[in-house]
Amino acid sequence: MGDGAVTIDLGNQLSESLNGKVLAMYQWLQQHPFEGLKDIITAYSSLTIIYDPYFLKTHYQPANTVFEWVQERIITAYHQSGPQVSGTPVKHRIPVHYGGENGADLASLAREKQLTPAEVISIHTGKLYRVYMIGFLPGFSYMAEVDERIALPRKEKPVPVTAGSVGIAGSQTGIYPFNSPGGWNIIGRTAVPMFNAQAQNPVLLKAGDEVEFYNANS
């Protein structure tokens, strides 16, 4: 990715095992950093290392190119990291007010899937979701997999979405941390903040965490 970043893609698909390996590599690189490393970004099945090429060239004086030097570090991380992150995943229980002004698309999603709104809520709250990645906005969580009975493609055009809105797009579900344009089907809203700039850890959810939604209306 240009002269200051390298990406390794393990499969370009939604897979818990591939995501687990990406997060294990991330953990290993955090534990074995090198000078000149600026950032590590994880996605569903890929990991990007951002680095200072001039610093690496002058500090480490690699025999070949800086890219090849960094590539060797990524390969080492791949082979020396485990298949999953060590430790127990952090679990979050998040209350959601479903439907009405909080979930403008709940009724239409239910009609599309030939379900009642109550059935959609029951299905959505009936699973434990894995946070695969954070992106789009600070604190926006991409979680999966949604039960196929309530999976629905994202909208063709984005619309204004309120912070805290819980949406579905394809087999994913997620929570909007801010007021934003968005194309996901909004079925509810939570009052739990996803991002707090004043906190020591501003982002509530992290890749690898688990989320269980429950109906705050009942």
For each residue, the residues with C-beta under 8 A, 3 or more apart:
1: 4 5 6 7 48
2: 5
3: 53 66 67
4: 1 38 50 51 52 53
5: 1 2 48 49 50 51
6: 1 48 49 51 67 70 71 74
7: 1 46 47 48 49
8: 25 46 47 74 78
9: 12 45 46
10: 18 21 22 45 46
11: 15 18 45
12: 9 45 46
13: 18 44 45
14: 44 45 132 144 145 171
15: 11 18 19 44 45
16: 19 20 130
17: 20 21 83
18: 10 11 13 15 21 22 44 45
19: 15 16 22 23 44 45 130 132 133 207 208
20: 16 17 23 24 83 84 85 208
21: 10 17 18 24 25 78 81 83 84
22: 10 18 19 25 26 42 43 44 45 46 47
23: 19 20 26 27 42 84 85 207 208
24: 20 21 27 28 81 82 83 84 85 86
25: 8 21 22 28 29 47 74 77 78 81
26: 22 23 29 30 40 42 47 85
27: 23 24 30 31 81 85 86
28: 24 25 31 32 77 80 81
29: 25 26 32 33 37 40 49 73 77
30: 26 27 33 40
31: 27 28
32: 28 29 77
33: 29 30 37
34: 37 56 60 73
35: 55 59
36: 51 52 55 56 59 60
37: 29 33 34 40 49 50 51
38: 4 50 51 52
39: 49 50
40: 26 29 30 37 47 48 49 50
41: 47 48 50
42: 22 23 26 46 47 48 133 207
43: 22 46 47 48 133 135
44: 13 14 15 18 19 22 132 133 142
45: 9 10 11 12 13 14 15 18 19 22
46: 7 8 9 10 12 22 42 43
47: 7 8 22 25 26 40 41 42 43 74
48: 1 5 6 7 40 41 42 43
49: 5 6 7 29 37 39 40 70 73 74
50: 4 5 37 38 39 40 41
51: 4 5 6 36 37 38 55 56 66 70
52: 4 36 38 55 56
53: 3 4 56 57 66
54: 57 58
55: 35 36 51 52 58 59
56: 34 36 51 52 53 59 60 62 66 69 70
57: 53 54 60 61 62 66
58: 54 55 61
59: 35 36 55 56
60: 34 36 56 57 69
61: 57 58
62: 56 57 65 66 68 69
63:
64: 68 69
65: 62 68 69
66: 3 51 53 56 57 62 69 70
67: 3 6 70 71
68: 62 64 65 71 72
69: 56 60 62 64 65 66 72 73
70: 6 49 51 56 66 67 73 74
71: 6 67 68 74 75
72: 68 69 75 76
73: 29 34 49 69 70 76 77
74: 6 8 25 47 49 70 71 77 78
75: 71 72 78 79
76: 72 73 79 80
77: 25 28 29 32 73 74 80 81
78: 8 21 25 74 75 81
79: 75 76
80: 28 76 77
81: 21 24 25 27 28 77 78
82: 24 85 86
83: 17 20 21 24
84: 20 21 23 24
85: 20 23 24 26 27 82 89 208
86: 24 27 82
87:
88:
89: 85 130 208 209 210
90: 206 208 209 210
91: 128 209 210 211 212
92: 204 205 209 210 211 212
93: 211 212 213 214
94: 175 190 192 211 212 213 214
95: 190 191 192 213 214 215 216
96: 102 125 166 188 189 190 213 214 215 216
97: 100 102 103 188 189 190 191 216 217
98: 102 103 106 117 121 124 187 188 215 216 217
99: 102 103 106 107 117 121 187 188 217
100: 97 103
101: 104
102: 96 97 98 99 165 188 189
103: 97 98 99 100 106 165 166 186 187 188 189
104: 101 186
105: 108 109 167 185 186 187
106: 98 99 103 109 110 117 120 121 186 187 188
107: 99 110 111 117
108: 105 111 112 185
109: 105 106 112 113 120 150 152 168 185 187
110: 106 107 113 115 116 117 119 120
111: 107 108 114
112: 108 109 152
113: 109 110 120 149 150 152
114: 111
115: 110 119 120 123 149 150
116: 110 119 120
117: 98 99 106 107 110 120 121
118: 121 122
119: 110 115 116 122 123
120: 106 109 110 113 115 116 117 123 124 150 187
121: 98 99 106 117 118 124 125 187 188 215
122: 118 119 125 126
123: 115 119 120 126 127 147 149 150
124: 98 120 121 127 146 147 150 168 173 187 213
125: 96 121 122 212 213 214 215
126: 122 123 147
127: 123 124 146 147
128: 91 210 211 212
129: 143 144 145 146 173 210 211 212 213
130: 16 19 89 143 144 208 209 210 211
131: 134 141 142 143 205 206 207 208 209 210 211
132: 14 19 44 142 143 144 207
133: 19 42 43 44 142 207
134: 131 138 139 140 141 142 203 205 206 207
135: 43 140 142
136: 140
137: 140 176 177 178 180 195
138: 134 177 178 195 202 203
139: 134 177 194 195 202 203 204 205
140: 134 135 136 137 174 175 176 177 194
141: 131 134 174 175 194 205 211
142: 44 131 132 133 134 135 172 174
143: 129 130 131 132 172 173 174 211
144: 14 129 130 132 171 172 173
145: 14 129 171 172
146: 124 127 129 150 151 168 170 171 172 173
147: 123 124 126 127 150 151
148: 151 171
149: 113 115 123
150: 109 113 115 120 123 124 146 147 168
151: 146 147 148 168 170 171
152: 109 112 113 168 169 170 185
153: 169 170
154: 169 170 183 184 185
155: 158 159 183 184 185
156: 183
157: 183
158: 155 161 181 182 183
159: 155 181 182 183
160: 179 180 181 182
161: 158 165 167 176 179 180 181 182 184 186
162: 165 176 179 189
163: 176 177 178 179 180 194
164: 175 176 189 190 191 192 193 194
165: 102 103 161 162 175 176 182 184 186 188 189
166: 96 103 173 174 175 186 187 188 189 190 213
167: 105 161 173 174 175 176 182 184 185 186 187
168: 109 124 146 150 151 152 172 173 184 185 187
169: 152 153 154 172 173 174 183 184 185
170: 146 151 152 153 154
171: 14 144 145 146 148 151
172: 142 143 144 145 146 168 169
173: 124 129 143 144 146 166 167 168 169
174: 140 141 142 143 166 167 169 184
175: 94 140 141 164 165 166 167 190 194 205
176: 137 140 161 162 163 164 165 167 179 180 182 184 194
177: 137 138 139 140 163 193 194 195
178: 137 138 163 195
179: 160 161 162 163 176
180: 137 160 161 163 176
181: 158 159 160 161
182: 158 159 160 161 165 167 176 186
183: 154 155 156 157 158 159 169
184: 154 155 161 165 167 168 169 174 176
185: 105 108 109 152 154 155 167 168 169
186: 103 104 105 106 161 165 166 167 182 189
187: 98 99 103 105 106 109 120 121 124 166 167 168
188: 96 97 98 99 102 103 106 121 165 166
189: 96 97 102 103 162 164 165 166 186
190: 94 95 96 97 164 166 175 216
191: 95 97 164
192: 94 95 164 204
193: 164 177 196 204
194: 139 140 141 163 164 175 176 177 203 204 205
195: 137 138 139 177 178 202 203 204
196: 193 199 202 204
197: 202
198: 202
199: 196 202
200:
201: 204
202: 138 139 195 196 197 198 199
203: 134 138 139 194 195 206
204: 92 139 192 193 194 195 196 201
205: 92 131 134 139 141 175 194 209 211
206: 90 131 134 203 209
207: 19 23 42 131 132 133 134
208: 19 20 23 85 89 90 130 131
209: 89 90 91 92 130 131 205 206
210: 89 90 91 92 128 129 130 131
211: 91 92 93 94 128 129 130 131 141 143 205
212: 91 92 93 94 125 128 129
213: 93 94 95 96 124 125 129 166
214: 93 94 95 96 125
215: 95 96 98 121 125 218
216: 95 96 97 98 190
217: 97 98 99
218: 215
